[in-house]
Amino acid sequence: MVTVGIRELKQQASELIRMVRETGKEVQVTYHGQVVALLIPVKPARKKDHLKAWSRLDNLAAEIGARWPKGISAKDAVTEARR
């Protein structure tokens, strides 16, 4: 793990972020010798997860649409619920 002070982070932010992205190493950021933050790589979302989420939303929309009362807009339903 790499440790840098805030001043070094300011001066080398692009290089440090590139290193985290490319190597997966974490970077500790210190302030007066105390660790105050971590730069960590983010795991990329898998495409299948996105497809599953959209599919579930489509199914939910179809279910809501099938049960939605005729002649009532979403705006009217929200307004009524707030009263």
N, C-alpha and C positions, 0 to 999 in steps of 0.2 A: 504494500500500500504506500502511496506517495503522500507526503505531508507538505503543505505549502502555507505560508502566511497570507494574510489578506492582501498585502501589497503585491506579493508575487502573483496571486490570483488575478488581481487587476491587470498586471502587466502581461500575463501569459494565458489569459482566459481561453482564447481560441485554441492554443496548443494543448492545454490541459483537457479541454472538452474533446478535442480530437483523440487524445490518448485514451480517455475513458471510453469513447465510442469504439475505437479500433481494437483496443487490447482488453477491454472489460475490467481494467484495474480501477479501484476506487481511489479517490483523492480526498484526504482530510484537509480541511481548511482551519487554520488556527488564528486566534486573536490573543496576543500576549501569552503565547504558549499553550493556550487551552483550545481544544478542538471545539469548534462552534458549528461546523457544517460538514456534510459529506457530498461529494459529487459521485454518483453511482450510475452505472449503465442501466438503461431501461430495457426490459425485455420487450422485443417487438410483439405486438398482438398477432396471433395466428389468424390467417384469413378465414379459416373454418369458423372461428368464434364469431367473427363479424357476420358471416352468412347465417349462423344459427340465430343470432340476435335479431337480424332483420326478418327472418322467417317467423320467429315468435311474435314480433311486432305486427307483421302482416296477418297472422292468425288472430291476434287480439283485435285488430281493427275490423276484421271480418265478423268476429263474434259480437263486438259492440254494434256494428252496423246492422246486424241481423236482429238485434234486440232493441234498437233505437226507436222510440215512438215516432210515428209519422207526424209531420207538421211542426216539429219542435227543433229549432236550430241549437247548435252547441252554445251559442251566445245566450239564448234564452234559458237553457238548462243551467248554465253557470250562474246567471243572474238570479234565478230562482233558488239555487242552492245557497247563495250568499245571504238570502233574507232570513 
